[in-house]
Amino acid sequence: MGCPWWPVLAAGIDRDQPAVVIQSNRVTVASPGAASLGVAAGMGRREAESRCSSLTILKTDPAREAREFEKVLVALEGFTPFVEVLRPGMCLFPTKSCARFFGGEQTLAELVGKALERTAGQPACFGIGVADGLFAARVAARGGPDGIAGKPVVVPAGESAEFLAPLPVSLIERPDLSNLLVRLGVKTLGDFAGLPSADVLTRFGRDGLDAHRQAGGVDEHRLILREHQPALELSEELDPPAERCDMVVFAGKRLADELALHLEEEALACSKMLIEAVTEDGRTMSRSWRLDEGFSAGTIAERVRWQLAGWLSGSADLPPGSALVRLVLLPEEVQADRGVQLSFWGAHTEPGRRAVRGLARLEGLLEPESVVVAEFKGGRGPAERYQLVPAGSVDLLSRSVVPQCLEEAPWPGAIPAPSPALVFADRAVIRVLDASGVAVRVLDDRLTLQPADLVFDEGRRLRVTGWAGPWPVNERWWDTSVHRRLSRLQVVCWDGSAHLLAFEQDRWWLEASYD
Amino acid sequence: MDPARNASAERLSDVAGLARPVCLADEQSLPVLTALEGLLPHGGLQRGFTVTVQGGPGTNALALSLMAGASRAGSWVAAVGMPSLGIASAAEMGVVLERLILVAAPTSGRWPKVAASLIDSFDLVLVNWPDASTGMVRRLGLRARDRRAVLISVVSAGRGQAWHEAADVCLTVTSSRWEGLGSGHGRLTARRLEVEASGRRSPMSRSSTLWLPDRSGRVAERPTRTVEPVPLRDGVFEIG
């Protein structure tokens, strides 16, 4: 079952509202509400806005999508324990055993549909399909050719090939290949499946052969699978027990690296991975993730991070306070590593790979926390706009920091550009004096006196030649535990330096320098 | 294949070998923002160079803007020992954050290994290691030359003498003036930065006035008014 516009739903937006998810100024996902107004994936941001003025624009946030999807998965676990996740918004499970229990595949699919509607709180947002192979089931979940209908599509056993045959060849999700096939006159999946497989292999290689098998309704996964070897199971005890996601991320990263190394030594690629965590009170939570082209150390670590964020956010059935004591990674499906053909002009450039290899060498020298990359977070102050995350917990070669939202999404109350080149993490207390040496304070959002001198902690004294402010900030007043009230002041000193000061709890501190 | 064609193919490959450049131009230097071209020899960051950025306020912004051109062109950049680097500022200058790695300052014993390892794997390495010894700076410089990376060292005024001596190019911020802020009104909008370039590979001392940033947030060169001598009478010139 799957929901093609999950990223929109995960943000809590109704399916009929026009909303899109944007990455690098391109629409990646459009809600049905937006699609009915002519907005489609791949469209530029401005073009989408010109079609629909009330369009809600969301940013890609894989962590949020995974976290929200966890609720759906918990609902599905009422039917079967064998749920595996393809990506947030799409998952699959074998129906053979549980269909018998629930009285047939059709009944099961309808029951699942109802359960999902209850979870999502709105009707008909998930497509449900039952078919022989993974590919056929995925196509069925889209409701065949006419998009998602309200009810599940069940393809009887053994009829997947006939079900797929009249559908367009573009469904194989390999745009290069399907474009070529259409130009060669192969327009439907049936036409493609009718070609001799030896010819397909010579012309299109391994990947083409996989697509050919899919088009013929053959379960590609059952064909090339090997039983998983228990020797590949890796686990780590967490001591002290982890209550927050960031406490487990490094353990996850270590396990991911070790596992990737093991797989490499055995010349294996893992396409399905079980992530398991044991809580203090002895409960076990587990979830399978699938990545068809095989997991790398970076992608495993990323999946572990998403999954842990899902478990530890308290949104699932985990009672708050029960920490994790053990983390297990178990490759469930392994196959001979056939390698991945990288594109000639692809994003995976040599400098990038060289940098990633270099960082791997640094690991022995430095703590994992000391090598970090920036991730956009958003906020008013210069320190809040970006957060630093350990480089080991992200996929360095294919990530996006989304810096364009700096200019595009307004953040009321933010300090305007240019931003300071130095942002201090520790709060160095500073004194602001007026011409006669009396301390300047902020009262009712106004300065009590005119600032004339800055006195730094180490005794250095600078004459102020210009200032602006105070700019008051009143953040999260609805929550007393995180409520902040402060005022910011920009000052220029006679030596040409400029600083950003903050006044909080009756004293000034140096927040940033425009160095 | 007949022997005549074989021979001509061999000769052709010989000629091709002679005609091929030893090193392509864009492999020799990393691009920089247009405004900074005038400050650097050959208008770019030569691979293998050690560049020291020093002086008063504005040093860090200048270092960030030096990285921006190469970062935009696809280079990966590492900054080590600069925990307070403003990420938003880097992004505004044009540094591509997807290819920026920040490394915390290692303990003094591990500095050489960490710096060397970064030089091996990044095109551009920004370091803030004021206590480095002369020998260590020289060794890192040689390593950068060997690996064809650019090493940029940021030192605050009065420190890092070793870096100053070893620099192929030494950029010194001589003055910085912010605009847009009055007494109690306005906001910082633009800054004028006077930069002087010297060093072993920059034989003539050059200086330049930069907008870092200008009012639109970009890095720009302030058009310097060239003073043309105006002939008045034969042999007598008035400067004005």
Boltz contact constraints between the chains, C-beta under 6 A:
constraints:
  - contact:
      token1: [A, 351]
      token2: [B, 76]
      max_distance: 6.0
  - contact:
      token1: [A, 354]
      token2: [B, 121]
      max_distance: 6.0
  - contact:
      token1: [A, 355]
      token2: [B, 76]
      max_distance: 6.0
  - contact:
      token1: [A, 355]
      token2: [B, 121]
      max_distance: 6.0
  - contact:
      token1: [A, 355]
      token2: [B, 122]
      max_distance: 6.0
  - contact:
      token1: [A, 358]
      token2: [B, 120]
      max_distance: 6.0
  - contact:
      token1: [A, 358]
      token2: [B, 121]
      max_distance: 6.0
  - contact:
      token1: [A, 361]
      token2: [B, 117]
      max_distance: 6.0
  - contact:
      token1: [A, 362]
      token2: [B, 117]
      max_distance: 6.0
  - contact:
      token1: [A, 365]
      token2: [B, 110]
      max_distance: 6.0
  - contact:
      token1: [A, 365]
      token2: [B, 113]
      max_distance: 6.0
  - contact:
      token1: [A, 365]
      token2: [B, 114]
      max_distance: 6.0
  - contact:
      token1: [A, 370]
      token2: [B, 104]
      max_distance: 6.0
  - contact:
      token1: [A, 371]
      token2: [B, 103]
      max_distance: 6.0
  - contact:
      token1: [A, 372]
      token2: [B, 102]
      max_distance: 6.0
  - contact:
      token1: [A, 373]
      token2: [B, 101]
      max_distance: 6.0
  - contact:
      token1: [A, 374]
      token2: [B, 87]
      max_distance: 6.0
  - contact:
      token1: [A, 374]
      token2: [B, 97]
      max_distance: 6.0
  - contact:
      token1: [A, 382]
      token2: [B, 88]
      max_distance: 6.0
  - contact:
      token1: [A, 385]
      token2: [B, 88]
      max_distance: 6.0
  - contact:
      token1: [A, 386]
      token2: [B, 87]
      max_distance: 6.0
  - contact:
      token1: [A, 401]
      token2: [B, 97]
      max_distance: 6.0
  - contact:
      token1: [A, 401]
      token2: [B, 98]
      max_distance: 6.0
  - contact:
      token1: [A, 403]
      token2: [B, 91]
      max_distance: 6.0
  - contact:
      token1: [A, 403]
      token2: [B, 97]
      max_distance: 6.0
  - contact:
      token1: [A, 416]
      token2: [B, 187]
      max_distance: 6.0
  - contact:
      token1: [A, 417]
      token2: [B, 92]
      max_distance: 6.0
  - contact:
      token1: [A, 417]
      token2: [B, 217]
      max_distance: 6.0
  - contact:
      token1: [A, 418]
      token2: [B, 213]
      max_distance: 6.0
  - contact:
      token1: [A, 419]
      token2: [B, 86]
      max_distance: 6.0
  - contact:
      token1: [A, 419]
      token2: [B, 88]
      max_distance: 6.0
  - contact:
      token1: [A, 419]
      token2: [B, 89]
      max_distance: 6.0
  - contact:
      token1: [A, 419]
      token2: [B, 92]
      max_distance: 6.0
  - contact:
      token1: [A, 420]
      token2: [B, 86]
      max_distance: 6.0
  - contact:
      token1: [A, 421]
      token2: [B, 60]
      max_distance: 6.0
  - contact:
      token1: [A, 421]
      token2: [B, 61]
      max_distance: 6.0
  - contact:
      token1: [A, 421]
      token2: [B, 86]
      max_distance: 6.0
  - contact:
      token1: [A, 421]
      token2: [B, 89]
      max_distance: 6.0
  - contact:
      token1: [A, 422]
      token2: [B, 60]
      max_distance: 6.0
  - contact:
      token1: [A, 422]
      token2: [B, 84]
      max_distance: 6.0
  - contact:
      token1: [A, 422]
      token2: [B, 86]
      max_distance: 6.0
  - contact:
      token1: [A, 423]
      token2: [B, 84]
      max_distance: 6.0
  - contact:
      token1: [A, 423]
      token2: [B, 86]
      max_distance: 6.0
  - contact:
      token1: [A, 424]
      token2: [B, 84]
      max_distance: 6.0
  - contact:
      token1: [A, 466]
      token2: [B, 181]
      max_distance: 6.0
  - contact:
      token1: [A, 466]
      token2: [B, 182]
      max_distance: 6.0
  - contact:
      token1: [A, 468]
      token2: [B, 181]
      max_distance: 6.0
  - contact:
      token1: [A, 468]
      token2: [B, 185]
      max_distance: 6.0
  - contact:
      token1: [A, 468]
      token2: [B, 186]
      max_distance: 6.0
  - contact:
      token1: [A, 468]
      token2: [B, 187]
      max_distance: 6.0
  - contact:
      token1: [A, 490]
      token2: [B, 188]
      max_distance: 6.0
  - contact:
      token1: [A, 492]
      token2: [B, 178]
      max_distance: 6.0
  - contact:
      token1: [A, 492]
      token2: [B, 181]
      max_distance: 6.0
  - contact:
      token1: [A, 496]
      token2: [B, 57]
      max_distance: 6.0
  - contact:
      token1: [A, 496]
      token2: [B, 176]
      max_distance: 6.0
  - contact:
      token1: [A, 496]
      token2: [B, 177]
      max_distance: 6.0
  - contact:
      token1: [A, 497]
      token2: [B, 57]
      max_distance: 6.0
  - contact:
      token1: [A, 498]
      token2: [B, 178]
      max_distance: 6.0
  - contact:
      token1: [A, 498]
      token2: [B, 188]
      max_distance: 6.0
  - contact:
      token1: [A, 515]
      token2: [B, 57]
      max_distance: 6.0
  - contact:
      token1: [A, 515]
      token2: [B, 60]
      max_distance: 6.0
